[in-house]
Amino acid sequence: MDTVINGINPYNTQLLEEVTRYERWDECKGKIDSICKAGAFITLDNGEKAFSYECGCLPVGTQIVCTVLRKAKEEQNKKMLVGFDSLDNM
């Protein structure tokens, strides 16, 4: 028997396949992929690529919690800009 809440099956596996896109001021988790003298390149938990000016001193592979400051500008080939909040202990 399927559970349906307001016409939506919460156990529908198709919903899990959709990628969530972050909006400005959303909190997200990420992992530092590489660093440069200006900051760090980060892969967010939904697969999007981002950049942070504040994480250049952290080692590659560090898990962080961050806030989206600016969405990606794909027509200008600019990554999403995130601000560093804290280290992720998970």
Beta strands, then each sheet from edge to edge (+ up, - down):
strand 1: 27-35
strand 2: 40-44
strand 3: 49-52
strand 4: 63-70
strand 5: 80-87
sheet 1: 1+ 2- 3+ 5+ 4- 1+
end
